[in-house]
Amino acid sequence: MNKYDLINALSSAEEDEVFIDIDGTLYEIDEELGHQPETFDGFDTAYPALIYLKPIDGEL
């Protein structure tokens, strides 16, 4: 999902709270985003730079 699709989905939702669902358990989201630079696997695949959301330890 690109960030614009995520922003649109979040802004159109009526709910105010956002959680991450991992195997049926809800986790709060850490306020700090993770960042990963563009990577190349050494063969023929390049992965774009990205940001990721991190769950806070401790389930809801």
All heavy atoms as TSV, in Angstrom:
chain	resi	resn	atom	element	x	y	z
A	1	MET	N	N	0.854	-1.169	0.000
A	1	MET	CA	C	0.000	0.000	0.000
A	1	MET	C	C	0.902	1.235	0.000
A	1	MET	O	O	1.873	1.281	0.743
A	1	MET	CB	C	-0.882	-0.026	1.254
A	1	MET	CG	C	-1.661	1.251	1.483
A	1	MET	SD	S	-2.683	1.243	2.968
A	1	MET	CE	C	-4.115	0.389	2.372
A	2	ASN	N	N	0.572	2.188	-0.814
A	2	ASN	CA	C	1.374	3.412	-0.773
A	2	ASN	C	C	0.803	4.358	0.282
A	2	ASN	O	O	-0.323	4.198	0.745
A	2	ASN	CB	C	1.496	4.072	-2.151
A	2	ASN	CG	C	0.211	4.657	-2.657
A	2	ASN	OD1	O	-0.499	5.350	-1.938
A	2	ASN	ND2	N	-0.103	4.399	-3.923
A	3	LYS	N	N	1.602	5.345	0.685
A	3	LYS	CA	C	1.205	6.212	1.801
A	3	LYS	C	C	-0.040	7.032	1.492
A	3	LYS	O	O	-0.818	7.336	2.391
A	3	LYS	CB	C	2.360	7.086	2.258
A	3	LYS	CG	C	2.819	8.120	1.271
A	3	LYS	CD	C	4.009	8.890	1.833
A	3	LYS	CE	C	4.544	9.879	0.827
A	3	LYS	NZ	N	5.729	10.569	1.377
A	4	TYR	N	N	-0.256	7.385	0.241
A	4	TYR	CA	C	-1.438	8.164	-0.111
A	4	TYR	C	C	-2.714	7.339	0.052
A	4	TYR	O	O	-3.726	7.854	0.515
A	4	TYR	CB	C	-1.306	8.726	-1.525
A	4	TYR	CG	C	-0.073	9.570	-1.667
A	4	TYR	CD1	C	1.023	9.118	-2.389
A	4	TYR	CD2	C	0.024	10.811	-1.018
A	4	TYR	CE1	C	2.179	9.883	-2.480
A	4	TYR	CE2	C	1.176	11.572	-1.104
A	4	TYR	CZ	C	2.242	11.113	-1.839
A	4	TYR	OH	O	3.384	11.859	-1.914
A	5	ASP	N	N	-2.671	6.061	-0.310
A	5	ASP	CA	C	-3.821	5.184	-0.097
A	5	ASP	C	C	-4.093	5.010	1.396
A	5	ASP	O	O	-5.250	4.995	1.822
A	5	ASP	CB	C	-3.590	3.812	-0.739
A	5	ASP	CG	C	-3.608	3.869	-2.255
A	5	ASP	OD1	O	-4.160	4.841	-2.818
A	5	ASP	OD2	O	-3.055	2.936	-2.882
A	6	LEU	N	N	-3.037	4.884	2.195
A	6	LEU	CA	C	-3.210	4.758	3.646
A	6	LEU	C	C	-3.808	6.030	4.227
A	6	LEU	O	O	-4.756	5.980	5.021
A	6	LEU	CB	C	-1.872	4.451	4.318
A	6	LEU	CG	C	-1.897	4.375	5.848
A	6	LEU	CD1	C	-2.845	3.291	6.340
A	6	LEU	CD2	C	-0.491	4.155	6.383
A	7	ILE	N	N	-3.301	7.179	3.824
A	7	ILE	CA	C	-3.832	8.455	4.315
A	7	ILE	C	C	-5.304	8.601	3.932
A	7	ILE	O	O	-6.133	8.993	4.755
A	7	ILE	CB	C	-2.998	9.632	3.783
A	7	ILE	CG1	C	-1.615	9.615	4.431
A	7	ILE	CG2	C	-3.711	10.962	4.008
A	7	ILE	CD1	C	-0.613	10.544	3.775
A	8	ASN	N	N	-5.659	8.256	2.705
A	8	ASN	CA	C	-7.055	8.344	2.267
A	8	ASN	C	C	-7.943	7.394	3.062
A	8	ASN	O	O	-9.051	7.769	3.472
A	8	ASN	CB	C	-7.181	8.052	0.773
A	8	ASN	CG	C	-6.678	9.186	-0.079
A	8	ASN	OD1	O	-6.649	10.330	0.347
A	8	ASN	ND2	N	-6.267	8.865	-1.296
A	9	ALA	N	N	-7.478	6.177	3.294
A	9	ALA	CA	C	-8.270	5.213	4.066
A	9	ALA	C	C	-8.466	5.693	5.500
A	9	ALA	O	O	-9.571	5.610	6.048
A	9	ALA	CB	C	-7.587	3.845	4.055
A	10	LEU	N	N	-7.414	6.222	6.100
A	10	LEU	CA	C	-7.523	6.704	7.480
A	10	LEU	C	C	-8.414	7.943	7.576
A	10	LEU	O	O	-9.203	8.075	8.506
A	10	LEU	CB	C	-6.133	7.014	8.044
A	10	LEU	CG	C	-5.230	5.804	8.283
A	10	LEU	CD1	C	-3.828	6.270	8.658
A	10	LEU	CD2	C	-5.806	4.898	9.357
A	11	SER	N	N	-8.295	8.843	6.619
A	11	SER	CA	C	-9.075	10.079	6.689
A	11	SER	C	C	-10.560	9.845	6.395
A	11	SER	O	O	-11.403	10.617	6.835
A	11	SER	CB	C	-8.506	11.142	5.749
A	11	SER	OG	O	-8.617	10.729	4.411
A	12	SER	N	N	-10.891	8.791	5.677
A	12	SER	CA	C	-12.297	8.524	5.374
A	12	SER	C	C	-12.970	7.656	6.446
A	12	SER	O	O	-14.195	7.530	6.438
A	12	SER	CB	C	-12.424	7.855	4.006
A	12	SER	OG	O	-11.847	6.571	4.028
A	13	ALA	N	N	-12.195	7.097	7.378
A	13	ALA	CA	C	-12.774	6.259	8.432
A	13	ALA	C	C	-13.438	7.126	9.496
A	13	ALA	O	O	-12.967	8.219	9.812
A	13	ALA	CB	C	-11.681	5.395	9.073
A	14	GLU	N	N	-14.549	6.648	10.043
A	14	GLU	CA	C	-15.253	7.384	11.088
A	14	GLU	C	C	-14.588	7.225	12.455
A	14	GLU	O	O	-14.727	8.085	13.314
A	14	GLU	CB	C	-16.705	6.918	11.162
A	14	GLU	CG	C	-17.510	7.269	9.920
A	14	GLU	CD	C	-18.956	6.823	10.032
A	14	GLU	OE1	O	-19.414	6.533	11.151
A	14	GLU	OE2	O	-19.612	6.760	8.989
A	15	GLU	N	N	-13.888	6.121	12.658
A	15	GLU	CA	C	-13.268	5.843	13.952
A	15	GLU	C	C	-12.039	6.717	14.158
A	15	GLU	O	O	-11.389	7.125	13.204
A	15	GLU	CB	C	-12.871	4.363	14.048
A	15	GLU	CG	C	-14.029	3.389	13.956
A	15	GLU	CD	C	-14.525	3.158	12.532
A	15	GLU	OE1	O	-13.847	3.556	11.562
A	15	GLU	OE2	O	-15.600	2.590	12.385
A	16	ASP	N	N	-11.706	6.976	15.425
A	16	ASP	CA	C	-10.551	7.802	15.742
A	16	ASP	C	C	-9.316	6.984	16.117
A	16	ASP	O	O	-8.202	7.470	16.021
A	16	ASP	CB	C	-10.859	8.746	16.915
A	16	ASP	CG	C	-11.864	9.815	16.526
A	16	ASP	OD1	O	-11.911	10.186	15.341
A	16	ASP	OD2	O	-12.603	10.268	17.419
A	17	GLU	N	N	-9.497	5.755	16.562
A	17	GLU	CA	C	-8.381	4.931	17.031
A	17	GLU	C	C	-7.896	4.005	15.917
A	17	GLU	O	O	-8.694	3.489	15.133
A	17	GLU	CB	C	-8.799	4.091	18.241
A	17	GLU	CG	C	-9.219	4.911	19.445
A	17	GLU	CD	C	-8.047	5.631	20.080
A	17	GLU	OE1	O	-6.930	5.090	20.082
A	17	GLU	OE2	O	-8.258	6.748	20.573
A	18	VAL	N	N	-6.579	3.782	15.864
A	18	VAL	CA	C	-5.971	2.909	14.856
A	18	VAL	C	C	-5.080	1.903	15.582
A	18	VAL	O	O	-4.266	2.277	16.425
A	18	VAL	CB	C	-5.131	3.716	13.840
A	18	VAL	CG1	C	-4.473	2.787	12.833
A	18	VAL	CG2	C	-5.986	4.754	13.147
A	19	PHE	N	N	-5.230	0.634	15.260
A	19	PHE	CA	C	-4.439	-0.434	15.852
A	19	PHE	C	C	-3.915	-1.335	14.742
A	19	PHE	O	O	-4.402	-1.291	13.612
A	19	PHE	CB	C	-5.294	-1.273	16.815
A	19	PHE	CG	C	-5.702	-0.533	18.056
A	19	PHE	CD1	C	-6.816	0.281	18.071
A	19	PHE	CD2	C	-4.951	-0.649	19.212
A	19	PHE	CE1	C	-7.191	0.983	19.202
A	19	PHE	CE2	C	-5.312	0.035	20.364
A	19	PHE	CZ	C	-6.436	0.856	20.358
A	20	ILE	N	N	-2.956	-2.183	15.075
A	20	ILE	CA	C	-2.446	-3.186	14.148
A	20	ILE	C	C	-2.984	-4.538	14.603
A	20	ILE	O	O	-2.873	-4.888	15.778
A	20	ILE	CB	C	-0.902	-3.207	14.137
A	20	ILE	CG1	C	-0.362	-1.890	13.603
A	20	ILE	CG2	C	-0.390	-4.383	13.297
A	20	ILE	CD1	C	1.149	-1.795	13.632
A	21	ASP	N	N	-3.542	-5.305	13.676
A	21	ASP	CA	C	-4.053	-6.644	13.968
A	21	ASP	C	C	-2.987	-7.658	13.566
A	21	ASP	O	O	-2.617	-7.752	12.390
A	21	ASP	CB	C	-5.340	-6.877	13.180
A	21	ASP	CG	C	-5.952	-8.243	13.412
A	21	ASP	OD1	O	-5.283	-9.133	13.967
A	21	ASP	OD2	O	-7.117	-8.437	13.028
A	22	ILE	N	N	-2.476	-8.400	14.542
A	22	ILE	CA	C	-1.507	-9.455	14.269
A	22	ILE	C	C	-2.101	-10.758	14.787
A	22	ILE	O	O	-2.251	-10.944	16.000
A	22	ILE	CB	C	-0.144	-9.171	14.934
A	22	ILE	CG1	C	0.430	-7.848	14.430
A	22	ILE	CG2	C	0.826	-10.330	14.677
A	22	ILE	CD1	C	1.706	-7.415	15.127
A	23	ASP	N	N	-2.479	-11.623	13.873
A	23	ASP	CA	C	-3.066	-12.925	14.211
A	23	ASP	C	C	-4.237	-12.809	15.177
A	23	ASP	O	O	-4.342	-13.558	16.147
A	23	ASP	CB	C	-2.005	-13.870	14.774
A	23	ASP	CG	C	-0.917	-14.194	13.773
A	23	ASP	OD1	O	-1.221	-14.250	12.565
A	23	ASP	OD2	O	0.246	-14.387	14.191
A	24	GLY	N	N	-5.124	-11.825	14.952
A	24	GLY	CA	C	-6.321	-11.679	15.759
A	24	GLY	C	C	-6.140	-10.899	17.056
A	24	GLY	O	O	-7.092	-10.708	17.793
A	25	THR	N	N	-4.928	-10.444	17.341
A	25	THR	CA	C	-4.666	-9.638	18.532
A	25	THR	C	C	-4.373	-8.210	18.097
A	25	THR	O	O	-3.596	-7.994	17.172
A	25	THR	CB	C	-3.459	-10.199	19.321
A	25	THR	OG1	O	-3.741	-11.556	19.675
A	25	THR	CG2	C	-3.206	-9.395	20.579
A	26	LEU	N	N	-5.015	-7.230	18.755
A	26	LEU	CA	C	-4.825	-5.829	18.409
A	26	LEU	C	C	-3.695	-5.218	19.227
A	26	LEU	O	O	-3.601	-5.435	20.433
A	26	LEU	CB	C	-6.115	-5.042	18.666
A	26	LEU	CG	C	-7.314	-5.465	17.830
A	26	LEU	CD1	C	-8.538	-4.645	18.240
A	26	LEU	CD2	C	-7.034	-5.303	16.352
A	27	TYR	N	N	-2.846	-4.438	18.546
A	27	TYR	CA	C	-1.720	-3.757	19.178
A	27	TYR	C	C	-1.784	-2.273	18.849
A	27	TYR	O	O	-2.139	-1.897	17.736
A	27	TYR	CB	C	-0.387	-4.309	18.657
A	27	TYR	CG	C	-0.125	-5.741	19.034
A	27	TYR	CD1	C	-0.601	-6.773	18.247
A	27	TYR	CD2	C	0.594	-6.046	20.175
A	27	TYR	CE1	C	-0.363	-8.092	18.585
A	27	TYR	CE2	C	0.839	-7.364	20.525
A	27	TYR	CZ	C	0.358	-8.389	19.725
A	27	TYR	OH	O	0.597	-9.691	20.079
A	28	GLU	N	N	-1.406	-1.435	19.826
A	28	GLU	CA	C	-1.284	-0.011	19.550
A	28	GLU	C	C	-0.081	0.199	18.641
A	28	GLU	O	O	0.828	-0.628	18.581
A	28	GLU	CB	C	-1.094	0.770	20.846
A	28	GLU	CG	C	-2.344	0.790	21.712
A	28	GLU	CD	C	-2.181	1.742	22.871
A	28	GLU	OE1	O	-2.274	2.958	22.636
A	28	GLU	OE2	O	-1.957	1.250	23.983
A	29	ILE	N	N	-0.060	1.349	17.952
A	29	ILE	CA	C	1.011	1.659	17.009
A	29	ILE	C	C	1.990	2.629	17.656
A	29	ILE	O	O	1.591	3.637	18.232
A	29	ILE	CB	C	0.437	2.273	15.718
A	29	ILE	CG1	C	-0.514	1.280	15.044
A	29	ILE	CG2	C	1.557	2.669	14.758
A	29	ILE	CD1	C	-1.295	1.877	13.899
A	30	ASP	N	N	3.269	2.311	17.549
A	30	ASP	CA	C	4.321	3.208	18.029
A	30	ASP	C	C	4.263	4.498	17.215
A	30	ASP	O	O	4.039	4.465	16.004
A	30	ASP	CB	C	5.686	2.537	17.850
A	30	ASP	CG	C	6.808	3.247	18.568
A	30	ASP	OD1	O	6.749	4.478	18.710
A	30	ASP	OD2	O	7.757	2.567	18.992
A	31	GLU	N	N	4.454	5.643	17.873
A	31	GLU	CA	C	4.368	6.929	17.169
A	31	GLU	C	C	5.532	7.151	16.203
A	31	GLU	O	O	5.428	7.943	15.272
A	31	GLU	CB	C	4.323	8.073	18.183
A	31	GLU	CG	C	3.033	8.096	18.969
A	31	GLU	CD	C	2.969	9.237	19.959
A	31	GLU	OE1	O	3.818	10.142	19.891
A	31	GLU	OE2	O	2.065	9.210	20.803
A	32	GLU	N	N	6.629	6.454	16.416
A	32	GLU	CA	C	7.791	6.617	15.546
A	32	GLU	C	C	7.704	5.629	14.386
A	32	GLU	O	O	7.526	4.433	14.587
A	32	GLU	CB	C	9.079	6.372	16.325
A	32	GLU	CG	C	10.325	6.660	15.530
A	32	GLU	CD	C	11.581	6.526	16.378
A	32	GLU	OE1	O	11.534	6.862	17.557
A	32	GLU	OE2	O	12.577	6.057	15.833
A	33	LEU	N	N	7.826	6.144	13.169
A	33	LEU	CA	C	7.797	5.290	11.986
A	33	LEU	C	C	9.160	4.649	11.769
A	33	LEU	O	O	10.194	5.261	12.021
A	33	LEU	CB	C	7.448	6.108	10.742
A	33	LEU	CG	C	6.064	6.738	10.702
A	33	LEU	CD1	C	5.937	7.618	9.469
A	33	LEU	CD2	C	4.987	5.684	10.729
A	34	GLY	N	N	9.162	3.420	11.269
A	34	GLY	CA	C	10.404	2.786	10.862
A	34	GLY	C	C	10.716	3.162	9.426
A	34	GLY	O	O	9.809	3.402	8.632
A	35	HIS	N	N	11.980	3.236	9.102
A	35	HIS	CA	C	12.412	3.577	7.740
A	35	HIS	C	C	13.367	2.506	7.240
A	35	HIS	O	O	14.229	2.048	7.986
A	35	HIS	CB	C	13.130	4.930	7.717
A	35	HIS	CG	C	12.275	6.067	8.157
A	35	HIS	ND1	N	11.494	6.779	7.286
A	35	HIS	CD2	C	12.062	6.604	9.381
A	35	HIS	CE1	C	10.843	7.705	7.962
A	35	HIS	NE2	N	11.166	7.625	9.228
A	36	GLN	N	N	13.224	2.124	5.988
A	36	GLN	CA	C	14.134	1.169	5.368
A	36	GLN	C	C	14.544	1.726	4.013
A	36	GLN	O	O	13.682	2.063	3.196
A	36	GLN	CB	C	13.463	-0.192	5.205
A	36	GLN	CG	C	14.406	-1.242	4.653
A	36	GLN	CD	C	13.831	-2.641	4.816
A	36	GLN	OE1	O	13.094	-2.903	5.746
A	36	GLN	NE2	N	14.151	-3.506	3.905
A	37	PRO	N	N	15.838	1.845	3.764
A	37	PRO	CA	C	16.283	2.377	2.471
A	37	PRO	C	C	16.032	1.380	1.338
A	37	PRO	O	O	15.757	0.202	1.579
A	37	PRO	CB	C	17.778	2.603	2.681
A	37	PRO	CG	C	18.160	1.627	3.745
A	37	PRO	CD	C	16.951	1.496	4.632
A	38	GLU	N	N	16.160	1.868	0.128
A	38	GLU	CA	C	16.049	0.987	-1.036
A	38	GLU	C	C	17.099	-0.109	-0.921
A	38	GLU	O	O	18.232	0.141	-0.501
A	38	GLU	CB	C	16.269	1.783	-2.317
A	38	GLU	CG	C	16.138	0.963	-3.576
A	38	GLU	CD	C	16.289	1.800	-4.840
A	38	GLU	OE1	O	16.540	3.009	-4.736
A	38	GLU	OE2	O	16.169	1.222	-5.921
A	39	THR	N	N	16.719	-1.334	-1.232
A	39	THR	CA	C	17.660	-2.456	-1.148
A	39	THR	C	C	17.664	-3.240	-2.451
A	39	THR	O	O	16.690	-3.236	-3.196
A	39	THR	CB	C	17.297	-3.411	0.016
A	39	THR	OG1	O	15.954	-3.870	-0.153
A	39	THR	CG2	C	17.425	-2.735	1.363
A	40	PHE	N	N	18.763	-3.906	-2.707
A	40	PHE	CA	C	18.930	-4.760	-3.884
A	40	PHE	C	C	19.360	-6.123	-3.381
A	40	PHE	O	O	20.259	-6.230	-2.545
A	40	PHE	CB	C	19.983	-4.156	-4.811
A	40	PHE	CG	C	20.276	-4.987	-6.025
A	40	PHE	CD1	C	19.298	-5.214	-6.979
A	40	PHE	CD2	C	21.523	-5.534	-6.216
A	40	PHE	CE1	C	19.566	-5.988	-8.106
A	40	PHE	CE2	C	21.798	-6.302	-7.337
A	40	PHE	CZ	C	20.819	-6.522	-8.282
A	41	ASP	N	N	18.701	-7.185	-3.862
A	41	ASP	CA	C	18.987	-8.528	-3.333
A	41	ASP	C	C	20.256	-9.167	-3.908
A	41	ASP	O	O	20.603	-10.280	-3.551
A	41	ASP	CB	C	17.786	-9.454	-3.528
A	41	ASP	CG	C	17.533	-9.843	-4.971
A	41	ASP	OD1	O	18.267	-9.397	-5.867
A	41	ASP	OD2	O	16.578	-10.599	-5.204
A	42	GLY	N	N	20.967	-8.463	-4.762
A	42	GLY	CA	C	22.202	-8.999	-5.313
A	42	GLY	C	C	22.012	-9.795	-6.590
A	42	GLY	O	O	22.983	-10.187	-7.226
A	43	PHE	N	N	20.781	-10.059	-6.951
A	43	PHE	CA	C	20.508	-10.813	-8.166
A	43	PHE	C	C	19.794	-9.918	-9.180
A	43	PHE	O	O	20.435	-9.294	-9.998
A	43	PHE	CB	C	19.682	-12.071	-7.858
A	43	PHE	CG	C	20.422	-13.053	-6.994
A	43	PHE	CD1	C	20.171	-13.114	-5.630
A	43	PHE	CD2	C	21.392	-13.885	-7.517
A	43	PHE	CE1	C	20.855	-13.999	-4.821
A	43	PHE	CE2	C	22.091	-14.774	-6.721
A	43	PHE	CZ	C	21.819	-14.831	-5.365
A	44	ASP	N	N	18.469	-9.865	-9.084
A	44	ASP	CA	C	17.750	-9.051	-10.064
A	44	ASP	C	C	16.555	-8.303	-9.482
A	44	ASP	O	O	15.757	-7.752	-10.220
A	44	ASP	CB	C	17.273	-9.920	-11.225
A	44	ASP	CG	C	16.327	-11.028	-10.800
A	44	ASP	OD1	O	16.103	-11.196	-9.589
A	44	ASP	OD2	O	15.798	-11.722	-11.678
A	45	THR	N	N	16.425	-8.271	-8.166
A	45	THR	CA	C	15.270	-7.622	-7.549
A	45	THR	C	C	15.698	-6.434	-6.703
A	45	THR	O	O	16.569	-6.552	-5.854
A	45	THR	CB	C	14.500	-8.620	-6.659
A	45	THR	OG1	O	14.158	-9.766	-7.441
A	45	THR	CG2	C	13.223	-7.985	-6.121
A	46	ALA	N	N	15.077	-5.294	-6.959
A	46	ALA	CA	C	15.289	-4.091	-6.146
A	46	ALA	C	C	13.992	-3.803	-5.405
A	46	ALA	O	O	12.902	-3.899	-5.964
A	46	ALA	CB	C	15.671	-2.911	-7.020
A	47	TYR	N	N	14.123	-3.469	-4.136
A	47	TYR	CA	C	12.972	-3.130	-3.311
A	47	TYR	C	C	13.033	-1.639	-3.001
A	47	TYR	O	O	14.079	-1.133	-2.610
A	47	TYR	CB	C	12.974	-3.946	-2.018
A	47	TYR	CG	C	12.943	-5.434	-2.272
A	47	TYR	CD1	C	14.109	-6.189	-2.304
A	47	TYR	CD2	C	11.736	-6.083	-2.505
A	47	TYR	CE1	C	14.079	-7.555	-2.552
A	47	TYR	CE2	C	11.689	-7.454	-2.754
A	47	TYR	CZ	C	12.864	-8.181	-2.775
A	47	TYR	OH	O	12.829	-9.523	-3.031
A	48	PRO	N	N	11.919	-0.924	-3.174
A	48	PRO	CA	C	11.944	0.530	-2.975
A	48	PRO	C	C	12.132	0.891	-1.499
A	48	PRO	O	O	11.869	0.078	-0.608
A	48	PRO	CB	C	10.564	0.977	-3.468
A	48	PRO	CG	C	9.691	-0.224	-3.293
A	48	PRO	CD	C	10.588	-1.410	-3.523
A	49	ALA	N	N	12.574	2.120	-1.262
A	49	ALA	CA	C	12.644	2.629	0.100
A	49	ALA	C	C	11.223	2.644	0.670
A	49	ALA	O	O	10.252	2.814	-0.080
A	49	ALA	CB	C	13.244	4.029	0.102
A	50	LEU	N	N	11.095	2.440	1.977
A	50	LEU	CA	C	9.760	2.373	2.556
A	50	LEU	C	C	9.745	2.836	4.005
A	50	LEU	O	O	10.791	2.953	4.637
A	50	LEU	CB	C	9.205	0.951	2.455
A	50	LEU	CG	C	10.050	-0.176	3.072
A	50	LEU	CD1	C	9.693	-0.393	4.534
A	50	LEU	CD2	C	9.850	-1.453	2.284
A	51	ILE	N	N	8.542	3.097	4.500
A	51	ILE	CA	C	8.330	3.336	5.916
A	51	ILE	C	C	7.463	2.190	6.424
A	51	ILE	O	O	6.752	1.542	5.652
A	51	ILE	CB	C	7.640	4.681	6.205
A	51	ILE	CG1	C	6.284	4.764	5.515
A	51	ILE	CG2	C	8.517	5.844	5.812
A	51	ILE	CD1	C	5.467	5.973	5.936
A	52	TYR	N	N	7.554	1.907	7.716
A	52	TYR	CA	C	6.703	0.866	8.276
A	52	TYR	C	C	6.228	1.263	9.660
A	52	TYR	O	O	6.852	2.066	10.341
A	52	TYR	CB	C	7.410	-0.499	8.299
A	52	TYR	CG	C	8.736	-0.525	9.019
A	52	TYR	CD1	C	8.791	-0.813	10.378
A	52	TYR	CD2	C	9.923	-0.283	8.353
A	52	TYR	CE1	C	10.009	-0.834	11.042
A	52	TYR	CE2	C	11.132	-0.312	8.998
A	52	TYR	CZ	C	11.174	-0.592	10.351
A	52	TYR	OH	O	12.373	-0.625	11.008
A	53	LEU	N	N	5.074	0.720	10.028
A	53	LEU	CA	C	4.474	0.948	11.335
A	53	LEU	C	C	4.930	-0.148	12.276
A	53	LEU	O	O	5.000	-1.312	11.887
A	53	LEU	CB	C	2.950	0.957	11.237
A	53	LEU	CG	C	2.342	1.950	10.245
A	53	LEU	CD1	C	0.832	1.715	10.161
A	53	LEU	CD2	C	2.646	3.370	10.662
A	54	LYS	N	N	5.220	0.225	13.511
A	54	LYS	CA	C	5.667	-0.757	14.499
A	54	LYS	C	C	4.641	-0.868	15.620
A	54	LYS	O	O	4.177	0.153	16.133
A	54	LYS	CB	C	7.008	-0.344	15.094
A	54	LYS	CG	C	8.119	-0.233	14.057
A	54	LYS	CD	C	9.447	0.072	14.696
A	54	LYS	CE	C	9.487	1.497	15.209
A	54	LYS	NZ	N	10.796	1.887	15.744
A	55	PRO	N	N	4.268	-2.093	16.005
A	55	PRO	CA	C	3.337	-2.235	17.134
A	55	PRO	C	C	4.086	-1.967	18.447
A	55	PRO	O	O	5.278	-2.229	18.574
A	55	PRO	CB	C	2.883	-3.678	17.037
A	55	PRO	CG	C	3.975	-4.388	16.315
A	55	PRO	CD	C	4.598	-3.361	15.389
A	56	ILE	N	N	3.343	-1.449	19.423
A	56	ILE	CA	C	3.884	-1.277	20.768
A	56	ILE	C	C	3.744	-2.602	21.490
A	56	ILE	O	O	2.698	-3.263	21.381
A	56	ILE	CB	C	3.119	-0.173	21.520
A	56	ILE	CG1	C	3.375	1.181	20.858
A	56	ILE	CG2	C	3.516	-0.122	22.990
A	56	ILE	CD1	C	2.588	2.327	21.471
A	57	ASP	N	N	4.775	-3.024	22.210
A	57	ASP	CA	C	4.690	-4.281	22.976
A	57	ASP	C	C	3.527	-4.213	23.950
A	57	ASP	O	O	3.300	-3.199	24.595
A	57	ASP	CB	C	5.981	-4.529	23.745
A	57	ASP	CG	C	7.136	-4.911	22.830
A	57	ASP	OD1	O	6.861	-5.375	21.711
A	57	ASP	OD2	O	8.298	-4.741	23.239
A	58	GLY	N	N	2.803	-5.278	24.043
A	58	GLY	CA	C	1.632	-5.347	24.924
A	58	GLY	C	C	0.368	-5.264	24.108
A	58	GLY	O	O	0.156	-4.335	23.363
A	59	GLU	N	N	-0.450	-6.289	24.239
A	59	GLU	CA	C	-1.674	-6.334	23.448
A	59	GLU	C	C	-2.786	-5.543	24.102
A	59	GLU	O	O	-2.723	-5.212	25.277
A	59	GLU	CB	C	-2.100	-7.783	23.224
A	59	GLU	CG	C	-2.328	-8.544	24.508
A	59	GLU	CD	C	-2.521	-10.028	24.255
A	59	GLU	OE1	O	-1.563	-10.696	23.884
A	59	GLU	OE2	O	-3.659	-10.476	24.437
A	60	LEU	N	N	-3.812	-5.262	23.322
A	60	LEU	CA	C	-4.965	-4.505	23.790
A	60	LEU	C	C	-5.802	-5.361	24.702
A	60	LEU	O	O	-6.016	-6.504	24.506
A	60	LEU	CB	C	-5.797	-4.042	22.590
A	60	LEU	CG	C	-7.072	-3.295	22.889
A	60	LEU	CD1	C	-6.748	-1.954	23.544
A	60	LEU	CD2	C	-7.853	-3.078	21.641
